[in-house]
């Protein structure tokens, strides 16, 4: 991937999926007797704290975490979901309230849309899956499930790093204070496929079906039924192929929170 195809300088846009922040953190829960950390995560293990021992199903747990450079994984729709719901509810109650006034009022509520899912940027050389040159090449070419490679950009201090999609943390969006860079729209689409492959698809492979489809005419298209995520293509030889719809982008000109909530003064 080239830098031009990956990074966008439009960092004044609302918070969006694929944003990289240099001020936030990650954390995980481990057994209180074992503080094991993969090499790639060790740099972010600044703090350990034992949680209260449970009286029921398990021993005490330990919290481990620290500051990290992170990428936002939450989808754009999720980042502003509560504000959208609140604004529509306000307009339903007051028919004279304009959309702009409703969203302005909803944005004043600091409790809405506070939490975001993030993953850390890690040194690719420390990733266990990069155990040899072939494995490293697979990670950097996005063939290894669980990692989203980032091209080097020394001016942004991005060199030799990947996003570790297996380490996810829910953080308060107040911790996302310094946005380093955003992903371009094509790169955000690649991120969504990487997340889908990590969580659901794992090993999607349409190659054999597509080979058989060469030269065949598509005679019908069946749209997904409720609860399904695939579109079915029907060819003139009777074969059926299921394909995953292309994830869409959320229009940036629409309603969305324009800034992170401000901390309330004590």
N, C-alpha and C positions, 0 to 999 in steps of 0.2 A: 504494500500500500504506500502511496506517496503522501507527502505532507499535505499537498493541496487537496487531495481526495479525502483527507481525514479531518483536518482541523479547520475551524471557522473562527474568525476574529470578532464575530458578532456577540461579544460577551455581555452586551447591555440588554440582551433579550431576557424575557422572564426565565426563571429556573426551568431547566428542561433535562430530559433524559440524555445521558452522555456528557454532561458537564463535568469537568475535572476541577476539584477544589484542593487547595494546598493546606487548608485549615479545617480539619474535622478529626475524626478518629474512628477506630474500629474496636470491637470487643467480642469476647466469646466466653462461654461457660464451660468449665472443665471439672473433672473430679478433684476433690481437695487434696488428694495424695499424689497427683500427677500434673505437672505443669508443662507437659510436652508441647512443643511448638515446632512446626515445620520451619526449615531454615529461612524460607521466604517471608515468614510471618514474624520471626524473632525480633526484628528491628522495631516492631510496633508494640512489643510487650513491655511497656513502661511501668505498669501498675498491676499489682496482684491484691485481691481482697477476698477473704473467705466470707461467704454468705452464711447465714444462720443455718444450723443443722436441722434437717427435716425430721419430724417425729414419725413419718409414715413410710415412704417408699425408698428412700435413698439416704446416703450419708451427706455430709456437708458438701456444698459446691463452692467453687472458686471462680471469681470474676477476673479475667485478664484482658488488658487492653491498653491503648495509648493513641497518641496522635498519629495521623497517617494522611498521605495524599490519597484522595478517593475519587471514584467516578459515581455519579448518580445513576442508579438502575431503575428507579421508579418511573413508570410511563407518564408522559405529560398529562394524560387524563387523570391519573391518580394524584398528581401534584396539586391540582386545583379542584378536586372533586367536591370537597366540603363547601368551598366558597361558591361553586356553581349551584349546589343544592340550596344553600342559604339564600342566595340572591333570588332564585326562582321562587322560594317560599315567601320572601318579602314582597315580590311583585304579585303573588297570588293573594296575599292578605290586603295589599294596598294597590288597587287597580290604577291609581294615579301616579304611582312611583315608576320613574323611567328605569330602563335597564342599567344605564350608567350610574344613576343614584343608588340602585339596589346593590350593584357590585362595589361601589364605594363604601356603602354601609357594611357590607359583608366583609370587606377587606379590613375594616377597623376591628374586627374580632380576632384577637391574637391567638385564640385557641383553635382556629380552623387550619387544616392542612399543615400541621406542625411537623409531621414525621416523614422521613425519607429513607429509602433503602439505598445503601452504598456498598461498594466493594473497593478494597485497597489496590493501589498500583504497587507491584512488587518487582524486584530485580529478577529478570528472566533467568539469569545464570544460577540463581538460588532455587529455582523451581525443580522439584524432584523429577518431574516428567521430562525435563531437559537434560537427561543423563548422558546423552552423546550428541554428536553433530546432527545426525538424522532426526533425532527427537526434537532437538532445538529448532531445526528447520520446520518441522511439523507445527510447532507452537507458533512460530513467527509467521507462518503462512495460514494460520487460523484453521488448521486441520485437527488440532487437539481439542477435544471437548473440555470446557471449563476455563478457557483462557481467551481473552480478547487482546490481541497484539496491538501495540501502538508504535508507529514509526518514530524514529529518533528526530527530535527537534531541540537541539542544544539551547536555542534562545529561550525555550520554555522549561529548560532543565528536565526534558523528557528524553532519556537515553537508556536503552536496554531494559525497558519496562513493559510489563503486560498487566492487564487487569485480571485479578484472580477472582473469577465469578463464584468460586466455591466458598469464599469468605464474605459473608454478607452481614451487615449490621444495620439496625434501624437507629437513625440518629435524629435529633432535633434539628430542624432546618436552620435554627439560629447558629449552629456550629459551622455552617457552610458560609464562611465569611469572606474568603478570597478566591473568586473564580479565576482559575488560571487560563482556561481555554474551553471552548465548546467543540463538540463534534459537528462536522458537516452533515447535511441531511443524508447523503449516501452512506456515510459512516454510521450514523444512527440506525439506519436500516440493517447494516451488517451486525450491529450490536444486538438488535432485536432477534435476528436469526441465531446469533450465538447464545442468547438467553433461552430461546425456544429449544434449541438443540440440547442445551445443558439440562433443562427442566423437564422436557416432554419428548422431544423427537429423538434425542441421543444420536442415532445413526441413520438419518434420513438418506435414502438412496433411491433415486428415480432413474439412474443411468440405464439399467436394462430395459425399463419400460419406455424410456425416451428413444432408445435405439429401435425398439420394435415399432414405435410410433412414426418413425421417419417414412415419409411417403404416404402416410395414411391421412385421410381427410377426417376432420372433426365434424361429426354430424349433429351433435347435440351437446349442450352443457347443462348440467344439473347443479343448481345452487345449493349451498349447504342447508340441511334441515336444522331446526332449532336444536341447539346443544352440540352441533358438529362444527368443525373448523376447516373442513376440506371441500373443495369443488371437484366434481367428477366430470371428466371429459369422456365422451363416447365416440369412438372411432368407427369408420365405415366397415372395418373388419369385425366389428362386434366387441372389440376390446375396450375395457374401461380403465381409465387412469385417474387416480386421486392426486390432487395437487393442493399445496398449502397456499391460501391467498396471500398476496403481498401485504405486509403490514403497512398501514398508512401513517402519515404524519399529522400531528395536530396543528391546524393553522395558527400561526403566531399572532395574527391580527385579531383573533377572537378574545373573548373574555378570559383573563387569567390574572393571578396575583402578580403584580408588577414588582414587588419587592418582598424581602423576607420580613417576617414580623419583628417589630422592635422589642427589645427587652424592656419590661416594665421597671420603672425606678422603684427601689425598695422604699 
